[in-house]
Amino acid sequence: MIETQDITGLVLAGGRGSRMGGVDKGLQNFRGLPLALHTLMRLQMQVGATMVNANRNLAAYEAFGAPVWPDVIADYAGPLAGFLTGLERCETPWLLTVPCDTPLFPLDLAARLAAAADQAGADIAMAAAPEDDGAGGTAVRPQPVFCLLRVDLLESLVAFTQAGGRKIDAWTAQHQQVVVPFDQPGDDPLAFFNANTLAELHRLEGAGTP
């Protein structure tokens, strides 16, 4: 069984924020708090330790009280760079990644991913959630930035990124993984809605669960 104390949570706040006009997304206000702090506090309830991956305004992130680490790969290389940074700094057997722009993610995210990874004997557990399928319906799709990773995968990810790999699913497909759907009765349909623009962030503020 994977215990809470075996998991370190990582808030991914290292992006360019290009669709928000280049602002530092994690520092935008959400319900009275910086978005990344809201995310961090939600994560702290579920794991043994936490840290933040950020590439600018480091002092502002450090004020949240968790260790802050910039990407170990230069030039905003995407979420996998954050994964790599987290795996290098993680001192527990497992790392759970969450993006800073999805502040309503489930409060049982860590528990459900850990249970699935344990049951399947998997190295990776990835969340999946309902999304608009573009045809008026919904489809349950993987959410690869919500990943529970065995820390032993560091060497594999170093090799993948050094070879130029940048896509999360292309890397995770190399390992035994389990996809965990969050589409059960009682699951918040907005739990995995990510705010890419300030307008989306403001809409999200008035919706969903606290």
DRENDO-1510 file (C-alpha; in Angstrom, 1 decimal, always signed):
<recs>
REC; n; res; u; v; w
REC; 1; MET; +0.0; +0.0; +0.0 .
REC; 2; ILE; +1.2; +3.5; -0.9 .
REC; 3; GLU; +1.0; +5.7; +2.2 .
REC; 4; THR; +0.4; +9.4; +2.2 .
REC; 5; GLN; +3.8; +10.0; +3.6 .
REC; 6; ASP; +5.3; +8.2; +0.6 .
REC; 7; ILE; +4.1; +10.9; -1.8 .
REC; 8; THR; +5.6; +14.3; -2.5 .
REC; 9; GLY; +3.3; +16.7; -4.3 .
REC; 10; LEU; +4.6; +19.0; -7.0 .
REC; 11; VAL; +2.8; +22.1; -8.2 .
REC; 12; LEU; +3.7; +22.8; -11.8 .
REC; 13; ALA; +3.9; +26.6; -12.2 .
REC; 14; GLY; +6.8; +26.9; -14.6 .
REC; 15; GLY; +5.0; +27.8; -17.8 .
REC; 16; ARG; +5.1; +30.9; -19.9 .
REC; 17; GLY; +1.4; +31.8; -19.4 .
REC; 18; SER; +1.3; +32.7; -23.0 .
REC; 19; ARG; -2.5; +32.3; -23.3 .
REC; 20; MET; -2.9; +34.7; -20.3 .
REC; 21; GLY; -0.8; +37.3; -22.1 .
REC; 22; GLY; +2.5; +36.2; -20.7 .
REC; 23; VAL; +1.6; +36.8; -17.0 .
REC; 24; ASP; +2.8; +34.4; -14.3 .
REC; 25; LYS; -0.2; +32.2; -14.2 .
REC; 26; GLY; +0.4; +30.8; -10.7 .
REC; 27; LEU; +0.4; +34.3; -9.2 .
REC; 28; GLN; -3.0; +35.3; -10.6 .
REC; 29; ASN; -5.8; +35.8; -8.0 .
REC; 30; PHE; -8.2; +32.9; -7.4 .
REC; 31; ARG; -10.7; +33.3; -4.5 .
REC; 32; GLY; -8.5; +35.7; -2.7 .
REC; 33; LEU; -5.3; +33.7; -3.0 .
REC; 34; PRO; -2.6; +33.3; -5.7 .
REC; 35; LEU; -3.7; +30.5; -8.0 .
REC; 36; ALA; -0.6; +28.3; -7.2 .
REC; 37; LEU; -1.0; +28.8; -3.5 .
REC; 38; HIS; -4.6; +27.7; -3.7 .
REC; 39; THR; -3.4; +24.6; -5.6 .
REC; 40; LEU; -0.6; +24.0; -3.1 .
REC; 41; MET; -2.9; +24.1; -0.1 .
REC; 42; ARG; -5.3; +21.7; -1.8 .
REC; 43; LEU; -2.4; +19.4; -2.5 .
REC; 44; GLN; -0.9; +19.6; +1.0 .
REC; 45; MET; -4.0; +17.9; +2.4 .
REC; 46; GLN; -3.3; +14.8; +0.4 .
REC; 47; VAL; +0.5; +14.2; +0.5 .
REC; 48; GLY; +3.4; +14.0; +2.9 .
REC; 49; ALA; +5.5; +16.8; +1.4 .
REC; 50; THR; +5.1; +19.5; -1.2 .
REC; 51; MET; +7.3; +21.6; -3.5 .
REC; 52; VAL; +6.7; +24.0; -6.4 .
REC; 53; ASN; +8.2; +24.1; -9.9 .
REC; 54; ALA; +8.5; +27.8; -11.0 .
REC; 55; ASN; +10.8; +29.7; -13.4 .
REC; 56; ARG; +10.3; +33.3; -12.5 .
REC; 57; ASN; +9.2; +35.4; -9.5 .
REC; 58; LEU; +10.8; +32.8; -7.3 .
REC; 59; ALA; +10.7; +34.9; -4.2 .
REC; 60; ALA; +6.9; +35.2; -4.5 .
REC; 61; TYR; +6.6; +31.4; -4.7 .
REC; 62; GLU; +9.0; +30.8; -1.9 .
REC; 63; ALA; +6.7; +32.9; +0.3 .
REC; 64; PHE; +4.2; +30.1; +0.1 .
REC; 65; GLY; +6.4; +28.1; +2.4 .
REC; 66; ALA; +7.3; +25.1; +0.2 .
REC; 67; PRO; +10.6; +24.5; -1.6 .
REC; 68; VAL; +10.7; +26.1; -5.0 .
REC; 69; TRP; +12.8; +24.6; -7.9 .
REC; 70; PRO; +13.2; +26.0; -11.4 .
REC; 71; ASP; +13.3; +23.7; -14.5 .
REC; 72; VAL; +16.5; +21.7; -14.9 .
REC; 73; ILE; +16.0; +22.1; -18.7 .
REC; 74; ALA; +16.3; +25.6; -20.1 .
REC; 75; ASP; +13.8; +27.6; -22.2 .
REC; 76; TYR; +10.4; +26.6; -20.8 .
REC; 77; ALA; +10.5; +23.0; -22.0 .
REC; 78; GLY; +7.0; +22.2; -20.8 .
REC; 79; PRO; +5.5; +20.0; -18.1 .
REC; 80; LEU; +8.0; +17.2; -18.6 .
REC; 81; ALA; +10.8; +19.6; -17.5 .
REC; 82; GLY; +8.8; +20.1; -14.3 .
REC; 83; PHE; +8.4; +16.3; -13.9 .
REC; 84; LEU; +12.2; +15.9; -14.3 .
REC; 85; THR; +12.9; +18.7; -11.7 .
REC; 86; GLY; +10.5; +17.1; -9.3 .
REC; 87; LEU; +11.9; +13.6; -9.7 .
REC; 88; GLU; +15.4; +14.9; -9.1 .
REC; 89; ARG; +14.4; +16.7; -5.9 .
REC; 90; CYS; +11.9; +14.2; -4.6 .
REC; 91; GLU; +12.9; +12.4; -1.3 .
REC; 92; THR; +9.9; +10.0; -1.2 .
REC; 93; PRO; +9.2; +6.9; -3.3 .
REC; 94; TRP; +6.4; +8.6; -5.3 .
REC; 95; LEU; +5.9; +12.1; -6.9 .
REC; 96; LEU; +2.4; +13.5; -7.6 .
REC; 97; THR; +2.3; +16.3; -10.2 .
REC; 98; VAL; -0.6; +18.8; -10.5 .
REC; 99; PRO; -0.7; +22.0; -12.6 .
REC; 100; CYS; -1.2; +25.4; -11.0 .
REC; 101; ASP; -4.1; +26.3; -13.3 .
REC; 102; THR; -6.6; +23.6; -12.3 .
REC; 103; PRO; -7.5; +24.7; -8.7 .
REC; 104; LEU; -10.6; +22.5; -8.2 .
REC; 105; PHE; -8.8; +19.2; -8.7 .
REC; 106; PRO; -10.2; +16.4; -6.5 .
REC; 107; LEU; -9.4; +16.2; -2.8 .
REC; 108; ASP; -9.1; +12.5; -3.2 .
REC; 109; LEU; -6.7; +12.7; -6.2 .
REC; 110; ALA; -3.7; +11.3; -4.4 .
REC; 111; ALA; -5.6; +8.5; -2.7 .
REC; 112; ARG; -7.3; +7.2; -5.9 .
REC; 113; LEU; -4.2; +7.4; -8.0 .
REC; 114; ALA; -2.2; +5.6; -5.3 .
REC; 115; ALA; -4.8; +2.9; -4.8 .
REC; 116; ALA; -4.8; +2.3; -8.6 .
REC; 117; ALA; -1.0; +2.2; -8.9 .
REC; 118; ASP; -0.8; -0.2; -6.0 .
REC; 119; GLN; -3.5; -2.5; -7.2 .
REC; 120; ALA; -2.0; -2.6; -10.8 .
REC; 121; GLY; +1.6; -2.8; -9.7 .
REC; 122; ALA; +2.1; +0.2; -12.0 .
REC; 123; ASP; +4.9; +2.7; -12.1 .
REC; 124; ILE; +2.6; +5.6; -13.2 .
REC; 125; ALA; -1.0; +6.4; -12.4 .
REC; 126; MET; -2.6; +9.1; -14.5 .
REC; 127; ALA; -6.0; +10.8; -14.0 .
REC; 128; ALA; -8.7; +10.9; -16.7 .
REC; 129; ALA; -11.7; +13.1; -16.8 .
REC; 130; PRO; -14.8; +14.0; -18.9 .
REC; 131; GLU; -14.1; +16.6; -21.6 .
REC; 132; ASP; -16.2; +18.0; -24.4 .
REC; 133; ASP; -15.7; +15.7; -27.4 .
REC; 134; GLY; -16.5; +18.5; -29.9 .
REC; 135; ALA; -19.7; +16.8; -31.0 .
REC; 136; GLY; -22.0; +17.9; -28.3 .
REC; 137; GLY; -21.1; +15.0; -25.9 .
REC; 138; THR; -18.3; +14.2; -23.5 .
REC; 139; ALA; -15.5; +11.7; -23.6 .
REC; 140; VAL; -13.2; +10.6; -20.7 .
REC; 141; ARG; -9.7; +11.6; -21.6 .
REC; 142; PRO; -6.3; +11.3; -19.9 .
REC; 143; GLN; -5.1; +14.3; -18.0 .
REC; 144; PRO; -1.3; +13.6; -18.3 .
REC; 145; VAL; -0.2; +16.5; -16.0 .
REC; 146; PHE; -2.0; +14.8; -13.1 .
REC; 147; CYS; +0.5; +12.0; -12.7 .
REC; 148; LEU; +1.6; +9.8; -9.8 .
REC; 149; LEU; +5.1; +8.7; -10.7 .
REC; 150; ARG; +7.5; +6.2; -9.1 .
REC; 151; VAL; +10.7; +8.2; -8.3 .
REC; 152; ASP; +12.8; +5.3; -9.8 .
REC; 153; LEU; +11.7; +6.6; -13.3 .
REC; 154; LEU; +14.2; +9.5; -13.1 .
REC; 155; GLU; +16.8; +7.8; -15.2 .
REC; 156; SER; +14.3; +7.0; -17.9 .
REC; 157; LEU; +13.0; +10.6; -18.0 .
REC; 158; VAL; +16.5; +12.0; -18.1 .
REC; 159; ALA; +17.3; +9.8; -21.2 .
REC; 160; PHE; +13.9; +10.7; -22.8 .
REC; 161; THR; +14.4; +14.5; -22.4 .
REC; 162; GLN; +18.0; +14.4; -23.4 .
REC; 163; ALA; +16.9; +12.7; -26.7 .
REC; 164; GLY; +14.6; +15.7; -27.3 .
REC; 165; GLY; +11.4; +14.1; -26.0 .
REC; 166; ARG; +8.8; +16.6; -24.7 .
REC; 167; LYS; +5.4; +14.9; -24.8 .
REC; 168; ILE; +4.3; +13.4; -21.5 .
REC; 169; ASP; +2.2; +10.6; -23.0 .
REC; 170; ALA; +5.0; +9.5; -25.3 .
REC; 171; TRP; +7.2; +9.0; -22.2 .
REC; 172; THR; +4.6; +7.5; -19.9 .
REC; 173; ALA; +3.7; +5.0; -22.7 .
REC; 174; GLN; +7.2; +3.4; -22.2 .
REC; 175; HIS; +6.2; +2.3; -18.7 .
REC; 176; GLN; +3.6; +0.3; -16.9 .
REC; 177; GLN; +0.8; +2.8; -16.3 .
REC; 178; VAL; -2.8; +2.8; -15.1 .
REC; 179; VAL; -5.4; +5.4; -16.1 .
REC; 180; VAL; -7.8; +6.4; -13.4 .
REC; 181; PRO; -11.2; +7.8; -14.5 .
REC; 182; PHE; -12.7; +10.6; -12.4 .
REC; 183; ASP; -16.2; +10.3; -13.8 .
REC; 184; GLN; -18.0; +8.6; -10.9 .
REC; 185; PRO; -21.2; +9.9; -9.3 .
REC; 186; GLY; -20.2; +12.7; -7.0 .
REC; 187; ASP; -17.1; +13.7; -8.9 .
REC; 188; ASP; -17.1; +17.4; -9.7 .
REC; 189; PRO; -17.4; +17.8; -13.5 .
REC; 190; LEU; -15.2; +21.0; -13.2 .
REC; 191; ALA; -12.5; +19.3; -11.2 .
REC; 192; PHE; -10.0; +19.1; -14.1 .
REC; 193; PHE; -11.0; +22.4; -15.8 .
REC; 194; ASN; -7.9; +24.4; -16.4 .
REC; 195; ALA; -7.9; +28.1; -16.7 .
REC; 196; ASN; -5.8; +29.1; -19.7 .
REC; 197; THR; -7.1; +32.7; -19.9 .
REC; 198; LEU; -8.0; +35.3; -17.3 .
REC; 199; ALA; -11.6; +35.2; -18.5 .
REC; 200; GLU; -11.7; +31.4; -17.9 .
REC; 201; LEU; -10.1; +31.9; -14.4 .
REC; 202; HIS; -12.8; +34.5; -13.5 .
REC; 203; ARG; -15.5; +32.1; -14.7 .
REC; 204; LEU; -14.0; +29.3; -12.6 .
REC; 205; GLU; -14.0; +31.5; -9.5 .
REC; 206; GLY; -17.7; +31.6; -9.4 .
REC; 207; ALA; -18.3; +27.9; -10.2 .
REC; 208; GLY; -17.6; +24.4; -8.7 .
REC; 209; THR; -16.9; +23.4; -5.2 .
REC; 210; PRO; -14.8; +25.4; -2.8 .
</recs>
